[in-house]
Amino acid sequence: MANISKVFKKTSSSGKLSIYLGKRDFVDYVDMVEPIDGVILVDPDYLKGRKMFVTLTCAFRYGRDDLDVIGLTFHKDLYVQTQQVVPAEPNSLQVPLTILQERLLHKLGDNAYPFTLQMVANLPCSVTLQPGPKDAGKACGVDYEVKSFCAENLEEKISKKDSVRLVVRKVQFAALEPGPGPCAQTIHRFLLSAQPLQLQAWMEREVHYHGEPISVSVSINNCTNKVIKKIKISVDQITDVVLYSLDKYTKTVFIQEFTETVAANSSFSQSFAVTPLLANCQKQGLALDGKLRHEDTNLASSTILRPGMNKELLGILVSYKVRVNLMVSGGILGDLIASDVGVELPLILIHPKPCHEAASSDDIVIEEFTQQEQGGAHSEKALAVEGDEES
């Protein structure tokens, strides 16, 4: 059985222009970003000797588009790249076609044109702050959009029905760092105890992948006359909105209490597995890896800062920390003077290295997003078209 290559297709409302992409997630490897390569199919009667352009826009957005007239929305384009596809500019860099581009050009015919867009390395990754149940439609985040249109020049005003737009995501990958992981310890002295309580926590590595269990090791040397009733481990997501609002959000994305008891004048050592997942923490204000319609998403990846980067241009910064807390009883006074002893560990949550397979199959599955106007609103539906079936 032949392998199947999946292709995403979006057509303008007028039906005259379609854009094809082999994927919608593009990986930032810290030192370089995967190029966005695709194909545009245009009606020759619609082109009529005009120029055809494709643009890539990275934008920071806050608020719904329909609130723009009363000044309640903020929008800033962080990066815009424009390429003239037809006719090709004589001094443009000729990029070799990918296997998928070659097959799409063969399938779509003479009215299909390839394009390749290369992001610069210092752009932020796609991030969306999850709105609350009463904030339907309200958005804050960084997103990427590929747009194609035909015009005499770039200054010409283009109506929405005569252009095609497809949202893509920029996600980040970082290799697992060799060497020792983070470690933290604290020594806490109590008023009526001659000896202190020592707590140490560590992880084998700082970088972990989305969805994988994180092993947190805990060592306790309790030389006091108090009893540790339970151990609480939590993971916090810290989101800094460094553009427009300068807001900072801290959301707990994992929390669990372990009932291990550590008696007075005793020691304890154990490893615990924690797995922060979006499915377990549906909360307003959580940072997500830029959400695509019809696509699942996950907690936002940690922001990897390169030396010399301007934080403001990143729009939103995301980081994580693991907290280990001991719930210590008050001795003879019980819970009346119970205390909390804890440490924090830095955590980098990131995507695993994706598997790249060349598109060499005979079959193409096209997932088409058709845009329809219904009462002024736009909706999308997915349609799968296999093989050489006409699209």
BELSUL-V11810 format. One record per helix or strand of 2 or more residues. SS is the DSSP state (helix for helix, strand for strand). FROM is the first residue (numbers start at 0). TO is the last residue. If there is no record, write none. Layout:
ss-><SS	SS>
from-><FROM	FROM>
to-><TO	TO>
This chain:
ss-><strand	strand	strand	strand	helix	strand	helix	strand	helix	strand	strand	strand	helix	strand	strand	strand	strand	strand	strand	strand	strand	helix	strand	helix	strand	helix	strand	strand	strand>
from-><3	16	24	35	43	50	64	73	98	111	126	139	159	162	182	196	206	213	227	247	265	277	286	310	315	330	338	362	376>
to-><10	20	27	41	46	61	69	85	107	116	128	150	161	172	187	202	208	221	240	257	273	279	288	313	327	336	350	373	385>
